[in-house]
Amino acid sequence: MSHLILSTNHLDEDVLAQSRLANVVVGFNLRFVWRKLPPEEQLLLGLERRSAKHGNPGDHWLDEACRGSLEGFGTRDIGFFELCAKFDSIEIWVDPRPNDQLVLIWLLDLLRPYKEITTKLSLVHTDDHVADYAPESVAKWKLPAFKVTENHLALARRAWQAYRAETPKPCFDLLMTDLTALPRLRPALIALLEELPDSVTGLGASEMDILEFVNDGHTDPRIVEGARWLRNVFDENDAFDALLELGAHPAPPILLGDPAFDNEDRYFGRSEWKVTLTELGRSIFAREDDMWRHNRIYRWWGGTELTNERLWRWDRESRLLIAP
C-alpha cells in the first residue's frame, strides 16, 4: 500500500518525511494571511506539471521539495493531481495555526470534484506545530485519521468562499454555524478576525503585540518581530512586513532608526538601529488614539480590500464585526 502525506505547511515536511510515516511527504508553502490572495487561476497553474509557464522560483508547487523526495513516484516536475493518483491512501496533516486552516479549506475545496482522490483521503489534526518536534517523536504519535466526507468538503467550500469574499461578513456569519467537521476552523476564523483593524486603535491584534513588545523596552527588531509567537497568526515574513509598515507611515507609531540604511540592513543587524514608540504609538498602545485618523490604510484581509473609506473593524470587547 502506497501512502502520501500532504502537509499544510512546508516546515513540517522534513520532520514528517524523516518519521517514515509515508512513502512521500509534500508540504505546501502558501500564505493566505496578511496579503492579497492570489487568483484561483494562479494557484491552479502552480499545481500543473512543470512547464515554461513556471519560469520564476515558487511558481511550481514542488519548487522547494527536496531532490529525491519523490523517488519511485515521480520527479519534481510532476503535477499535483498526477501525483495523488499514484497513491492508495492520502492524509492531510493539519497544524492548528490559522494559515494552516486556510490551506486546508483551500485544498479540500480544490479536491472536492475529484472523487477518485477524496475517497482515499483522510485528515490528521495535530495539536501543535509538527516542525517543533523530532521525527522519532512524531513517528510515535497515535493521532486519529478521519476519513473525508461530503460534510468536510461542503464546509471547506463555504469557508473558502467566505474568506475570499469582498467583505469579512461571510466569515463572521460562519461562526454562527456548525463548524465541528473541521474542529480548528472556528478558533482560526476568530484569530483572523482579530487581525482586522481594532474598533478603537485601528491596529490588528498582532500589530498591537508588536507595540507591546516595544513598550516593554525591547528595541532589537529581531526580538520585536518575535511578538508573532504570542498568537501564531503571522509568520516571520508577515511580522517583518508589519514592523516595517508601522514605521513607514507619515505619522508612524514606531521609529525604526537611521534612515541611511535600507530595511534589510536594519533587520539583519548591519546598522545600529533601535525600535522605539512615537507619541502616537504610546497613545495607540494606551487605546487613546486611532491609527487611521492620522494615516491612510491600504491592506487586504482575505478577499476584502481595506481602505479608509471601506474600513471594516473588529470590536475586541463585544467580539463583533463593525461595518464601515
N, C-alpha and C positions, 0 to 999 in steps of 0.2 A: 504494500500500500504506500503510495507516494503522498507526501504531506507538505503543504505550503503554509507558511505563516506570513501574513501581511501585518505590518506594524503601523500604527497611526502617526509615528514619528521616526525619523531616521536615526536618532540617537540610540534607540532600543535595538536596532538591527544587529549590531555586532554582538551584544550580550546574548540575544536570542539565538543567533547563529552558533555561538560557542556553546550554548546549552545543549545543542544537538536534539532539540525538541521537534525538528522538522528537517526535511531534505533541503529545503531552500527557505530563506528568510529575506523579505524585502521590506524596507521601511520607506514611508512617503515623507519627502521633505517639502511640505506645503505649509504656508502660513496664511490663515484667513482672519487674523486678528490685527488691528491697528494699521490697516492699509486698504486700498481699494481692491475689491475682489477681482480676480482675473476673469475674463469672459469664459463662459462654458466651452466655447469653441477652442480656446487656448488650452484649457485643461484636457479636453479630449485629444487634441493634437499631441500633447505631451505623452499620451499613452499609446500612440501608434507605434508600429515598427519604425526603427530609426531610418531616417531618410535625409535628403538635402534640406528638408524643412526644419530640421533640428540643428541649426548651424551654430547656436550660441550655448555656452555652458548652462546647464539647468533646463534646457528646452525639452530633453527627453527624460522620462520618469526613472531611468536607470543610470543616469549620468554619474551618480555618486555611489553606485553599487560597487563592491569590491570585485576585482578581477578574479574569475574562477568561482564566484559565489553561486553561480547558476549551473555549475558543472553537471553535465548529464541531462540538463533540461533546456539548454539554450545558451545564447550569448547575451551580452548587454545591449544588443540591438533589438531584442525581441519585443513585441508589443504586449501590453498588459493582458488583454483577453486571450491572446495566443498562449501566454504563459499559464494562465489559470486553467486552460483546457487540458494541460498536461498532467494535472494532479487529481488524485482520487478524493482528497479532502483538503479543505482550506479553512484556516482560522484567522480571524482578525483580532489581534491583540490590541486592546484599547486602554491607554493611560487615562486617568481621571481628569487631566488638565483640560481647560476649555477648548484650546485649539485642537486637541486630540478628538474631542467630542464632535467638533465641526468637521474634521476629516472623516470621522466615522459616518456622519449623516450624509456627507457628500458621496462617500464610497458606496454606501447602501443604496442611495438613490440612483447612482450610476449603474449598479449591478441589477437593479430591480427588473428590467426587461429580460435578463439573461437567466432563464430558469435552469439551464444546464450548469450554471455556476452557483446560483443561490441554493439549489437543492443539496449541494455538498459543502455549504458554508456555515460556519459556527462563529460565535462571538465569545471572546475571553476578556472579561473586565478585570483589570488589575487595580489594586488598592493604592499603588504608589508608582513612581517613575521607574520603570524596569532598568533603565540605564544606570541607576544608582546602586545596583546590586551586582554581585559577582555571578558569572554564568553558572557555576556549580550550585549556587544557592537557588537561582531561578529554575534550574533543572529539577529541583526537589519540590517546587511549588505544586500544590494539588488544587489548581483553580478549575472551577466548572466551566465547561464549554456548552453554550446554549445554541441549539440549532436555530438558524434564522428562519423566521416565519413571515407570513404576509403582514402581521401586525408590526414587526420590526421595519419592514420595507415601507409600509404606508406611513408610519410615524416619521421615519427618516425623510421621506419625500416632503411631508408637511413642514418639518423643521427646517430643511434646507431651503425650501421656497420662502419660508418666513424670514430666514436670515438674509436672503438675497432681496427681500422686498425693499421698496423705496422709503419705508418708514420702519421704526423699531416696533410698531404696534403689533404686527402679527406675532413677533417673538414674545412680547408681553402677554398677548392673548393665549399663547401656547401654555403658559404657566397655569392657566385655569382649566387645563385639560389633563387627561390621564397620560402620563409620560413614563409609566412604570416599565414599559417594554425596554426602554433604554435608561437604566437607573441613574446614570450620571449626567443625563441631559439637563434635568431641572437645575441642579446647582451650577452647571456650566452656563446656562442661559442667564441666571441671576448674576453670576460673576461678570458676564459680558455686559449686561445692562448697567451694572455699577461702573463700567468704564465710560458710559455716556457722561457728558458734562453735568456736574452736580448742580442742583437747583439753586444753591447759594454761591458756591465758589466758581463754578464753571469748569472745574477740572474733574477728570475721572479719578477713580479710586487709586489706581497705580501711580498717577501723577501726584496725587496728594501724599502717597507714601514716599515718593522722591523728595518732596518738600519737607516731610517729617524727618527724613534722614539728615538733610542739610540743617534743619532747625536744631537737631540733636548735636550738631557740631562736626559732622562728617564733611570733609572738604575734598577728599580724593574722589574723582569722578568714578573710578572703578569700584569704590565702596558704595558710593551713592547709587550707582546702577544696580547694586545688589538688593535694593529695595524691592525689586521684582519678585524676590523669593517669598515675600510676605503673602502674595496672592497667586503666583504661578499663572497669571494670565499672559504677561509679556515674556518673550524670550530675551536673550542678551541683546540682539539687534533692535528689538522693539524698545527696550529700555534705553538703549543708547540714543536711538532716534528721538524718543520722548524727551530725554535730557537736553539734547541739542536744540530741539524745538522750543522748549521752555526758555532757553537762553537767547533765542533768536528773534523774539517779538520786539516791536518798537517799545513797548512797556513790559520788559521781562520780569518774571517773578524771581529768577535767579540770574546771577552773573557767572560767566564761565572763564574769566581771567583774561590774559594777554591776547588781544585780537591779532597780534602779529603772526601767531601760529594758526595753522588750519586745525579743523576739528580732530583729524586723525592724530596729529602731533600732540594735541592736548590729551586725548583719551589714552594714548599709549605711553604717556609719561615723558614725552620728549620736550615738555615745557613745564615750567613751574607755575601751574595754574591751580586755582582753588575755586570750588563751587561755593557761592555764598548767596544768601537770600537778600533780595532788594526790599525796600519798604513795602512795595506792592506784594511781594512774596510773603512777607510777615503778616500782612493784612489778610491775604487769602488763606494762609495757614490757620489764622485765628478765626476764619469764617466771617470776616468783616468786609470783604470786598469780592467783586466778581471779575474774573479774568477777562471776560469778553465785553465788559464795559469799557475796557481800555485798548483792546486789540481785536483784530479780525481772526476768525477761525475758518479754516478750510480743511476738512477732515472727512474720512469715511468711517462709518460703523456698519459693517456688513454691506448691504446694498444701499444704505442711507447716506446721502451727501449732507454733511452738516455745515451750515453757514450761519452767519449772524442772523440772517433773515429766516432760516429754517433750522432753528436750534432746538432739537429735542433734548430734554434734560431728564435726570433721574433724581427723585427725592429720596434720599437715603433714610430719612426718618420714617416716612409712611410707606416706603418701598413701592412708590408709584411712578409711572411714566408720565412726564409732563410734555404736552404738545406745544409747538411754537405759538 
